[in-house]
């Protein structure tokens, strides 16, 4: 009896080992060739507000009406959008401080402890707390805070980014937010003004503010026709190198303006 006991234990151990091996093989095969897990259903629906479509082809307003409408459009747009525009504060965690004899010349303990801070802007696009901003505003940030139109400051987190288009989406936990209303794309005219006088004035304002980039550039005013048939004017800075034009455009975007480098 005693001589048969080790043989029985050995057989039992082999049986258990085989069961474990077969189970592991089945599990690996299921993970490799089995159906993909079903993603959990998302119940968070983001609703964007869009202005109703207007048919501009039915009647073309006269030049005076177009000029009056566009000249007042800037003030009206700013007043309407101000309730949806936010300030974005970002901070990068300071790197680990080095001993004084290893720190670069001129660096101080106070500068090393503060890290890097920056300021940008964004716009509320959904009442659930989604905010659209530029990717360069939040890129690499460790802390993000948003000052809402009412003055309240809320912590924000990054939901998604697209470096190629320089866009990023943030989200804050707040109530009573007023999302921006997106205009009808058919009625939008980008970078055009109703008269050459306004185009010249805007060109001079940009050239004066960003003189380090615009110095030596030449002005070109192009006449364009809107979808309603009215005549508008678009200004262009020409005569700049590619590198300088890109730097100029980046500075304009950082200031909240739009530009295109061709």
Protein Blocks (a to p, Z undefined) as FASTA:
>chain_A
ZZmmmmmmmmmmmmmmmmmmmmmmmmmmmmmmmccddddddfbdcdddddddddfklpcc
dfklmmmmmmmmmmmmmmmmmmmcccddddddddddddfklpcghiafklmmnopadddd
dddfbfnopacddfklmgopabdcdddfkopacddddfbdcfknopacdddddehiacdd
dddfklpcehiafbfklmmmmmmmmmmmmmmlmgopacdddddddfkopacdddddehia
fklmmmmmmmmmmnopacddZZ
